[in-house]
Amino acid sequence: MRSARMSPESVHPGVWRASQLAGPHRRVAACGDPQLAAEMPGGGWPRGTLTDLLLPSAGVGEMRLLRSALAAVAGRPVMLLQPPHRIQPAALAWWGLSAEHVRVLHAGKTADALWACEQILRAGTTAALIFWQNHVRPESLRRLHLAAQASDTLFFMMRPLATASDASTAPLRLAIRPARDGVNVEFVKRRGPRRDDALFTPLSPSPILNVNRNASVDRRSSPVAVPRSVPAEVVA
């Protein structure tokens, strides 16, 4: 008698057929767009792993793309490491994020930024970590990916689009390009079949455009203590 055909999922949660999207072996966060969710392994942003977002330049809509995921962790710590632009308090409030739970960290050296990122992941107390970095050595990416796997943190690295051809341990790599009323999402790497066409994802308007760029920042909240002399700034 012929034995029943065994499904890949019954062997291990991380195994899947090349013709199908991998299922979630950990929790995921909502994408906020059903069409994007349908193309994501597990149906959302993965937790406890490295996700690469590759950008032609900062500010093309990448933060608005993550709005639903960040709103889902409102009330828990969110870390922004090496952001290239000032974060506006009005945008945080619009997303339901309390400024007291958001921390902006800046490091003078790449080595210090990488070290701080790894420590944040290993601590496992941060709900989401977004790290902007231009060039990262493959061995450093592996260390960060391993550190992320020991946590349940939403971990995104914002890197230049030019690094799309570089090797990366990230299971999910997306190229984000600006488009009218949204962004075009290209799947550079995912656990599932190849998709050659970009997926348009609509984005809601950002309140950042309506905020006075010269407005002062309220710094009354106490800063986060970060070792190795990495300065910390509270966005409030």
Phi, psi and omega per residue, in radians:
M1 nan 2.285 -3.095
R2 -1.286 2.334 -3.112
S3 -1.265 2.669 3.128
A4 -1.121 2.542 -3.133
R5 -1.248 2.250 -3.089
M6 -1.503 2.328 3.108
S7 -1.434 2.580 3.126
P8 -1.009 -0.639 -3.094
E9 -1.115 -0.488 3.140
S10 -1.302 -0.321 3.106
V11 -1.415 -0.857 -3.136
H12 -2.870 2.466 -3.134
P13 -1.050 -0.418 -3.121
G14 -1.547 0.094 3.138
V15 -1.824 2.396 3.139
W16 -2.657 2.802 3.068
R17 -1.319 2.582 -3.111
A18 -1.112 -0.387 -3.099
S19 -1.540 -0.010 -3.090
Q20 -2.290 2.764 3.047
L21 -1.310 2.501 3.096
A22 -1.192 2.565 3.060
G23 -1.464 2.885 -3.135
P24 -1.316 2.256 2.989
H25 -1.793 -0.023 3.008
R26 -2.464 3.032 -3.141
R27 -1.188 2.695 3.078
V28 -2.196 2.797 3.075
A29 -1.845 2.614 -3.067
A30 -1.103 2.501 3.086
C31 -1.482 -0.498 -3.105
G32 1.553 -0.119 3.127
D33 -2.371 2.113 -3.060
P34 -1.096 -0.608 3.137
Q35 -1.198 -0.694 3.085
L36 -1.169 -0.747 3.137
A37 -1.029 -0.641 -3.120
A38 -1.173 -0.342 -3.135
E39 -1.754 -0.030 -3.097
M40 -1.716 2.284 3.036
P41 -0.987 2.168 -3.105
G42 1.505 -0.152 3.076
G43 1.415 0.311 3.136
G44 -3.056 -3.067 3.109
W45 -1.265 2.217 -3.085
P46 -1.306 2.482 3.037
R47 -1.705 2.724 3.075
G48 1.140 0.608 3.104
T49 -2.791 2.898 3.110
L50 -1.534 2.266 3.025
T51 -2.068 2.186 -3.134
D52 -1.644 2.155 2.988
L53 -1.971 2.021 -3.010
L54 -1.808 2.181 -2.955
L55 -2.155 2.488 3.011
P56 -1.205 -0.504 3.049
S57 -2.914 2.801 3.137
A58 -1.243 2.564 3.072
G59 1.560 0.421 -3.134
V60 -1.597 0.028 -3.119
G61 2.097 0.127 -3.070
E62 -1.102 -0.643 -3.141
M63 -1.242 -0.686 3.092
R64 -1.155 -0.519 3.075
L65 -1.105 -0.539 -3.114
L66 -1.641 0.120 -3.026
R67 -0.980 -0.836 -3.101
S68 -1.104 -0.689 3.137
A69 -1.152 -0.719 3.140
L70 -1.232 -0.642 3.112
A71 -1.126 -0.548 -3.122
A72 -1.200 -0.377 -3.138
V73 -1.872 0.292 3.120
A74 -0.983 2.381 -3.097
G75 1.691 -0.133 3.097
R76 -2.062 2.783 -3.081
P77 -1.086 2.364 3.047
V78 -2.201 2.233 -3.109
M79 -1.926 2.297 3.041
L80 -2.019 1.940 -3.027
L81 -1.867 2.104 3.122
Q82 1.088 0.711 3.094
P83 -1.133 2.426 -3.087
P84 -1.362 -0.321 -3.117
H85 -2.229 2.794 3.096
R86 -1.211 2.357 3.110
I87 -1.519 2.237 -3.089
Q88 -1.530 2.278 3.115
P89 -1.014 -0.593 -3.129
A90 -1.089 -0.639 3.130
A91 -1.160 -0.728 3.126
L92 -1.075 -0.788 -3.122
A93 -1.130 -0.654 -3.137
W94 -1.108 -0.547 3.126
W95 -1.524 0.002 -3.124
G96 1.436 0.275 3.136
L97 -1.685 2.187 3.073
S98 -1.344 2.325 -3.105
A99 -1.053 -0.477 -3.117
E100 -1.206 -0.287 3.141
H101 -1.731 -0.032 -3.110
V102 -1.897 2.284 3.125
R103 -2.161 2.379 3.062
V104 -1.910 2.184 -3.121
L105 -2.036 2.382 3.075
H106 -2.202 2.410 3.093
A107 -2.185 2.453 -3.109
G108 -1.262 -0.478 -3.086
K109 -2.124 2.587 3.105
T110 -1.039 -0.712 -3.133
A111 -1.057 -0.690 3.120
D112 -1.196 -0.667 3.124
A113 -1.133 -0.752 3.109
L114 -1.108 -0.712 3.132
W115 -1.120 -0.791 3.140
A116 -1.091 -0.718 3.125
C117 -1.051 -0.814 -3.130
E118 -1.100 -0.714 -3.134
Q119 -1.151 -0.690 3.115
I120 -1.082 -0.761 -3.138
L121 -1.152 -0.755 -3.107
R122 -1.193 -0.515 3.112
A123 -1.165 -0.581 3.050
G124 1.218 0.293 -3.102
T125 -1.778 -0.051 -3.104
T126 -1.744 2.297 -3.126
A127 -1.279 -0.650 -3.125
A128 -2.551 2.461 3.105
L129 -2.314 2.154 3.080
I130 -2.037 2.164 -3.002
F131 -2.188 2.052 3.094
W132 -1.639 2.170 -3.137
Q133 -2.697 2.385 -3.093
N134 -1.342 -1.066 -3.065
H135 -2.215 2.251 -3.133
V136 -2.298 2.308 3.128
R137 -1.187 2.591 -3.122
P138 -0.963 -0.675 -3.127
E139 -1.169 -0.548 3.083
S140 -1.226 -0.681 3.079
L141 -1.086 -0.694 3.122
R142 -1.101 -0.723 3.128
R143 -1.097 -0.751 -3.129
L144 -1.189 -0.671 3.116
H145 -1.124 -0.732 3.106
L146 -1.134 -0.701 3.113
A147 -1.129 -0.671 3.140
A148 -1.139 -0.604 -3.104
Q149 -1.181 -0.332 3.111
A150 -1.504 0.083 -3.094
S151 -2.292 -3.121 3.049
D152 -2.019 0.438 -3.031
T153 -1.401 2.459 2.931
L154 -1.340 1.985 -3.027
F155 -2.124 1.997 3.133
F156 -2.071 2.361 2.979
M157 -1.936 2.184 3.082
M158 -1.669 2.001 -3.075
R159 -2.321 2.840 -3.122
P160 -1.114 2.581 3.118
L161 -1.042 -0.484 -3.126
A162 -1.116 -0.328 -3.130
T163 -1.484 0.082 -3.118
A164 -1.053 -0.517 -3.136
S165 -1.492 -0.120 3.129
D166 -1.372 2.649 3.080
A167 -1.193 2.486 3.133
S168 -2.617 2.465 3.091
T169 -1.416 -0.091 -3.115
A170 -1.103 2.183 3.102
P171 -1.196 -0.413 -3.130
L172 -2.218 2.116 3.114
R173 -2.281 2.132 -3.105
L174 -2.141 2.348 3.017
A175 -1.660 2.193 -3.073
I176 -1.935 2.090 3.122
R177 -2.110 2.477 -3.128
P178 -1.189 2.568 3.074
A179 -2.579 2.852 -3.137
R180 -1.087 2.155 3.118
D181 1.129 0.338 3.112
G182 3.029 -2.661 3.114
V183 -2.405 2.702 2.980
N184 -1.707 2.182 -3.093
V185 -1.844 2.118 3.096
E186 -1.903 2.299 -3.118
F187 -1.548 1.669 3.130
V188 -1.256 -0.643 -3.119
K189 -2.727 2.358 3.041
R190 -2.761 2.836 3.081
R191 -1.462 1.483 -3.088
G192 2.879 -2.990 -3.100
P193 -1.172 2.699 3.120
R194 -1.203 2.428 3.020
R195 -2.147 2.057 -3.081
D196 -1.525 -0.534 -3.100
D197 -1.469 2.471 3.065
A198 -1.259 2.613 3.119
L199 -1.888 2.090 3.091
F200 -1.317 2.252 3.106
T201 -2.127 2.019 3.137
P202 -1.223 2.547 3.124
L203 -2.236 2.497 3.082
S204 -1.299 2.691 3.128
P205 -1.037 2.616 -3.128
S206 -1.692 2.367 3.095
P207 -1.264 -0.158 -3.131
I208 -1.060 -0.560 -3.097
L209 -1.170 -0.374 -3.080
N210 -1.773 0.172 -3.093
V211 -1.773 2.402 3.097
N212 -1.123 2.039 -3.107
R213 -1.133 -0.345 -3.130
N214 -1.658 0.093 -3.139
A215 -1.109 2.500 -3.127
S216 -1.314 2.726 3.121
V217 -1.792 2.271 3.111
D218 -1.385 2.053 -3.090
R219 -1.950 0.515 -3.084
R220 -1.274 -0.393 3.116
S221 -1.237 2.615 -3.113
S222 -1.295 2.435 -3.113
P223 -1.291 2.834 3.087
V224 -1.459 2.407 3.091
A225 -1.411 2.070 3.131
V226 -2.096 2.155 -3.122
P227 -1.132 3.067 3.096
R228 1.001 0.547 2.995
S229 1.065 0.497 3.060
V230 -1.432 2.008 -3.088
P231 -1.140 2.544 3.137
A232 -2.148 2.496 3.127
E233 -2.327 2.350 3.114
V234 -1.627 2.199 3.042
V235 -1.509 2.123 -3.098
A236 -2.457 nan nan
